[in-house]
Amino acid sequence: MGTDKEGELDERPAHEVTVASFYLDTTEVTNSAYDVCVAAKKCEPKDKRVGMWNLPLHPVTGVRWDDAKAYCESIDKRLPTEAEFERAVRGSDGRRFPWGNDKPTEELTVALGRSGPLEVGSKPKGVGPFGHHDLAGNVWEWVNDLYDPYAYRRPGAKDGKPGTCEEIMESLADIKKSGKGGFTGTNPIHECERAIRGGAYNYPANGLRSTNRVHHPGRWRLRMTGFRCASPR
């Protein structure tokens, strides 16, 4: 997990992580699937001002982290961890993108400055090593973890576990005090935020790399962020 060769400082160092066996949904959750949960009164409605792509097979967007969590729990699943998501992307060979090490193209991914997502699974040549679609591009995906800029330096790194919220806030204070760059980019953090993974339709090629870590407050509803679910094997 992580890398020593590129990206931001929160992607370093490269390290081995032990991940228990798990299942991950083949595609991102669609509008039609999410709407079933809303109709059953188990999920909050998405924000249609943000989730403006409402075709049935488009990935649902405009949902908070809590909404994503509630949906997964409604079908006896959960959100994947950062480690599980990266495992699904990189397989056993540490590839740079889900499909391998070739540069992203429009044939492989829904990204590279597009104005919106496409139906899930619309780029079959870009599937990951275990057959998952849209692990890089289409929409960002909420994962279970709090975003911890120092996660890979902590004792829990070998198990893919970030620090506590208190530890994370101490880390953020250290970053600010020392003027360090390469952790939060142009998106400074003032609270414990949630990690998102996978890149989105509007992202450039380098931003789709398997190790890229991004974050936003879990209460935000974003037009470029959806999710998929996981479960123990």
C-alpha positions as CSV (number, residue, x, y, z in Angstrom):
1,M,0.0,0.0,0.0
2,G,1.3,3.5,-0.7
3,T,4.3,4.5,-2.9
4,D,7.8,5.9,-2.6
5,K,7.9,7.0,-6.2
6,E,5.2,9.6,-6.9
7,G,2.3,11.5,-5.5
8,E,1.9,13.3,-2.2
9,L,3.6,12.7,1.1
10,D,0.4,11.1,2.6
11,E,1.0,8.2,0.1
12,R,4.4,7.4,1.7
13,P,5.9,5.1,2.6
14,A,5.1,2.1,0.5
15,H,4.4,-0.7,3.0
16,E,2.8,-4.1,3.3
17,V,-0.7,-4.4,4.7
18,T,-2.6,-7.5,5.8
19,V,-6.2,-7.4,4.7
20,A,-8.7,-10.2,5.6
21,S,-10.6,-11.7,2.7
22,F,-13.6,-9.6,1.7
23,Y,-16.1,-9.1,-1.1
24,L,-16.4,-5.8,-2.9
25,D,-19.3,-4.8,-5.2
26,T,-18.4,-5.0,-8.8
27,T,-19.8,-1.6,-9.6
28,E,-20.6,1.7,-7.8
29,V,-24.1,1.9,-6.4
30,T,-26.5,3.2,-9.0
31,N,-29.3,5.8,-8.7
32,S,-31.9,3.1,-9.2
33,A,-30.5,0.9,-6.4
34,Y,-30.2,3.9,-4.0
35,D,-33.8,5.0,-4.8
36,V,-35.1,1.6,-3.6
37,C,-33.5,2.3,-0.3
38,V,-35.0,5.7,-0.1
39,A,-38.5,4.3,-1.0
40,A,-38.1,1.8,1.9
41,K,-37.3,4.8,4.2
42,K,-33.9,3.3,5.1
43,C,-31.9,6.0,3.3
44,E,-32.1,9.7,3.1
45,P,-32.8,11.2,-0.3
46,K,-29.8,12.3,-2.3
47,D,-29.4,16.1,-3.0
48,K,-30.7,16.4,-6.6
49,R,-29.1,19.9,-6.9
50,V,-25.8,18.1,-6.5
51,G,-26.6,14.6,-7.7
52,M,-27.7,16.0,-11.0
53,W,-27.1,12.9,-13.1
54,N,-30.2,10.9,-12.2
55,L,-30.3,8.3,-14.9
56,P,-31.0,4.9,-13.4
57,L,-27.7,3.3,-14.1
58,H,-25.5,6.3,-13.4
59,P,-23.6,6.1,-10.1
60,V,-25.5,7.8,-7.3
61,T,-24.0,11.1,-6.2
62,G,-25.0,13.9,-3.9
63,V,-24.9,11.7,-0.8
64,R,-23.1,12.2,2.5
65,W,-20.8,9.6,4.1
66,D,-23.6,8.8,6.5
67,D,-26.0,8.1,3.7
68,A,-23.5,5.8,2.0
69,K,-23.0,3.9,5.3
70,A,-26.7,3.6,5.8
71,Y,-27.3,2.2,2.3
72,C,-24.6,-0.4,2.7
73,E,-26.0,-1.4,6.2
74,S,-29.5,-1.7,4.7
75,I,-28.3,-4.6,2.5
76,D,-26.2,-6.1,5.3
77,K,-22.9,-4.7,3.9
78,R,-20.5,-1.9,4.8
79,L,-18.2,0.6,3.2
80,P,-14.8,-0.7,2.3
81,T,-11.7,0.5,4.0
82,E,-8.9,2.4,2.2
83,A,-6.8,-0.7,2.4
84,E,-9.5,-2.9,0.8
85,F,-10.1,-0.4,-1.9
86,E,-6.4,-0.2,-2.8
87,R,-6.2,-4.0,-2.7
88,A,-9.0,-4.2,-5.2
89,V,-7.2,-1.7,-7.5
90,R,-3.7,-3.0,-7.3
91,G,-4.2,-6.7,-7.0
92,S,-1.0,-8.7,-6.2
93,D,1.3,-6.9,-8.6
94,G,1.1,-3.3,-7.2
95,R,-0.1,-1.9,-10.5
96,R,-0.5,1.9,-11.0
97,F,-4.1,1.7,-12.3
98,P,-6.8,-0.9,-12.1
99,W,-6.1,-2.2,-15.7
100,G,-2.3,-2.2,-15.3
101,N,0.4,0.4,-15.8
102,D,-0.7,1.9,-19.2
103,K,-1.7,5.5,-19.1
104,P,-5.4,6.3,-18.8
105,T,-7.3,6.7,-22.0
106,E,-11.0,7.2,-22.8
107,E,-11.2,3.6,-23.7
108,L,-10.2,2.6,-20.2
109,T,-11.8,5.1,-17.8
110,V,-14.5,7.8,-17.4
111,A,-12.2,10.7,-16.6
112,L,-9.7,13.1,-18.2
113,G,-11.8,16.2,-17.9
114,R,-15.3,15.0,-18.7
115,S,-18.2,17.0,-17.5
116,G,-20.1,14.1,-15.8
117,P,-20.1,10.4,-15.2
118,L,-21.4,7.6,-17.4
119,E,-23.4,4.4,-16.6
120,V,-21.5,2.1,-14.2
121,G,-19.5,-0.5,-16.0
122,S,-19.3,1.4,-19.3
123,K,-15.6,0.9,-19.7
124,P,-15.1,-2.9,-19.6
125,K,-11.5,-2.7,-20.8
126,G,-10.6,-0.8,-17.7
127,V,-11.7,-3.4,-15.1
128,G,-9.4,-4.1,-12.2
129,P,-7.5,-7.3,-11.4
130,F,-10.6,-8.9,-9.8
131,G,-13.1,-7.7,-12.3
132,H,-14.3,-4.5,-10.7
133,H,-15.5,-1.6,-12.8
134,D,-14.8,2.1,-12.4
135,L,-12.2,1.8,-9.6
136,A,-10.4,4.7,-11.3
137,G,-12.7,7.4,-12.7
138,N,-16.4,7.9,-13.0
139,V,-17.0,9.1,-9.4
140,W,-15.0,9.3,-6.2
141,E,-16.1,6.8,-3.6
142,W,-16.6,7.3,0.1
143,V,-14.7,4.7,2.1
144,N,-15.1,3.8,5.8
145,D,-11.9,5.4,7.1
146,L,-11.2,8.7,8.6
147,Y,-8.6,10.5,6.5
148,D,-5.3,10.4,8.4
149,P,-2.3,12.1,6.7
150,Y,0.1,10.2,8.9
151,A,-1.7,6.8,8.6
152,Y,1.1,5.1,6.9
153,R,3.6,6.0,9.7
154,R,1.5,4.7,12.6
155,P,1.7,1.3,14.3
156,G,-1.6,0.4,12.7
157,A,-0.3,0.8,9.2
158,K,0.5,-2.9,8.8
159,D,-3.2,-3.6,9.3
160,G,-4.5,-0.6,7.3
161,K,-5.8,1.2,10.3
162,P,-5.7,5.1,10.6
163,G,-5.2,7.0,13.8
164,T,-8.1,8.1,16.0
165,C,-9.7,11.5,15.4
166,E,-7.7,13.0,18.3
167,E,-4.5,11.6,16.8
168,I,-5.4,12.9,13.4
169,M,-6.1,16.4,14.7
170,E,-2.7,16.4,16.4
171,S,-1.1,15.4,13.1
172,L,-2.9,18.3,11.3
173,A,-1.7,20.7,13.9
174,D,1.9,19.4,13.4
175,I,1.5,19.9,9.6
176,K,0.3,23.4,10.0
177,K,2.9,24.4,12.6
178,S,5.8,23.1,10.5
179,G,4.5,24.4,7.2
180,K,4.6,21.0,5.6
181,G,3.1,20.5,2.1
182,G,2.1,17.4,0.2
183,F,-0.5,16.2,2.7
184,T,-3.7,18.0,2.1
185,G,-3.0,19.8,-1.1
186,T,-5.3,22.8,-1.8
187,N,-8.0,21.3,0.5
188,P,-6.9,22.1,4.1
189,I,-8.5,20.2,6.9
190,H,-10.1,21.7,10.0
191,E,-11.9,18.6,11.3
192,C,-11.8,14.9,11.1
193,E,-12.8,14.1,7.5
194,R,-13.5,11.0,5.6
195,A,-11.3,9.5,2.9
196,I,-12.5,9.1,-0.7
197,R,-10.8,7.0,-3.3
198,G,-10.8,6.2,-7.0
199,G,-10.7,9.5,-8.9
200,A,-13.6,11.0,-10.9
201,Y,-14.8,12.0,-14.3
202,N,-13.2,15.4,-14.1
203,Y,-9.8,14.2,-13.0
204,P,-6.5,14.2,-15.0
205,A,-4.6,11.0,-15.6
206,N,-2.1,11.3,-12.8
207,G,-4.9,11.8,-10.3
208,L,-6.3,8.3,-11.1
209,R,-3.2,6.5,-9.7
210,S,-4.0,3.7,-7.3
211,T,-2.3,5.3,-4.3
212,N,-4.0,8.7,-4.5
213,R,-5.7,9.7,-1.2
214,V,-8.3,12.5,-1.1
215,H,-10.7,13.6,1.7
216,H,-13.7,15.7,2.4
217,P,-16.0,16.3,5.4
218,G,-18.4,13.4,5.7
219,R,-21.4,15.8,5.8
220,W,-20.7,17.1,2.3
221,R,-22.8,16.1,-0.6
222,L,-20.7,16.2,-3.7
223,R,-21.6,15.9,-7.4
224,M,-18.5,13.8,-8.1
225,T,-18.7,11.4,-5.2
226,G,-20.6,8.2,-4.8
227,F,-19.7,4.8,-3.2
228,R,-19.8,1.0,-3.4
229,C,-20.2,-1.6,-0.6
230,A,-18.1,-4.4,0.8
231,S,-18.7,-7.4,3.0
232,P,-16.7,-10.0,4.8
233,R,-15.9,-13.1,2.9
